[in-house]
């Protein structure tokens, strides 16, 4: 993925793949950077925001992740991944009724 990004550094699909690979490698801080770059492009169906929130949550910043996900669910109510990840964060915060 890094080689592809060297060629096309702003390719949204490559940024998404990089962020997901970094999350899988348990490197959420670096994943956050990739997802922030992707989110800044303003494209998508809420996936960049969702993945950013997951990276933030994986760093222990649960309240920030909750806020990101609540805003994303409001903008993209049909995105099931956002709703699922919001539920997970709320459970981690011990706020399952919100």
Residue, then its C-alpha position, 0 to 999 in steps of 0.5 A: x500500500x505504501x508503494x501505491x501511495x508513493x505513486x498516488x498519495x491522495x488516492x482515497x482507496x489507498x488511504x483507506x487500505x493503509x489506515x485499515x492495515x495500520x489498525x490491524x497492525x495495532x498502530x492506531x495513531x498512524x491509522x488516525x493520520x491516514x483516516x484524517x487525510x482521507x476525511x479531509x478529502x470530503x468524500x465518501x459515505x461516512x466510512x472515513x469518519x467511522x474508521x477515524x473514530x475506531x482509530x481514536x477509540x483504539x487509543x482510549x479516547x472513547x468520548x471523542x470517538x463517541x462524538x465522532x460516531x454520533x455526528x457521523x450517524x446523524x449525517x449518514x443514518x444508513x451506514x450500518x458500520x457507524x451504528x455498530x461501532x457507535x454501539x461498541x463505543x457506548x458499551x465501552x463507555x458503559x453508556x448503552x442506553x444512549 
